[in-house]
Amino acid sequence: MKLRNSAKAVLVHEGRVLLTRCVDHSGDWYCCPGGGQEPGETLAQAVARECVEETGAIVNVGDMLCVLEFHDHHNATHAIEFYFACTLEGGKIGMGNVPDSAQVAVEWIDPQKLKKIDMRPSDLVPVISELKGFKYLGDVSTRLQRVDPSDA
């Protein structure tokens, strides 16, 4: 099983959080911008790069908010995701120059509406809504809403 670190941004600006909207075989869903850490790159560098690539946002990376992990048995991957509080420094917000394959849009969402959308992972909703300090969310493998295309 391959181990994969990724760094994600919880970017709140003017009371709304920036999320990427994705559509794939499992439906229409939202997640925080971010992605895989490259060799030789710090987690902070990874989240800053990924924000530009996916959303066009230039961010200031702040404190780590939480860590979660999950096992994707279909892709033989053990993922560890590090979520950082970020502030907007500039850039042109929209689809970045290297969006994720399932990404169809970038949207500013009111945190009060997070419970009404398919936010993945849903364990992040209270973290984003309350923006409390660091918290380890544990192994969320059993709670993820992943559907194998072969099961459809």
C-alpha positions, 0 to 999 in steps of 0.5 A: 500500500502506497503512503500519500501525504497531502496538504489542504487549505481551509481558506476563509475570506469575508466569512466564506470558505473557498471550496472546489466543486467536483463531479465524478461517478459518486456524484456532485461534492465539495472539498478543500483545495489542496493535494499531494506533497512533492518530494523536497517540498514542505507541507506549507509549500505544498498547500500554497502551490496546490491553491494556485494550481486548483483555484488561482488563490495566492495564500498565506499558510497559517496554523495546522488545524487538523490531520486525518487519514484514510485507506483507499483500498481500491487504489492501494493508498493510505492517505494522510491529509494535513489541513491548514488555516490559510488567508487570501493574499491575492490571485485571481480566484477561479479554476486554476491552471492545474485543476483536479480531474473531477474538479468542475468549479471553485465556489465561496460557501457560507460555513452555515451551508456546509451541512447542506452540501456533500462536503468530503470528508464530512468530518471537516464541517465542524472544524471549518464551521468553528475553526478550533485549534489543532485536532486529530480526526483519526482514521476516517476510512469507514466514514468516507463516501467513496463508491467503487465504479465497479460497484455501480 
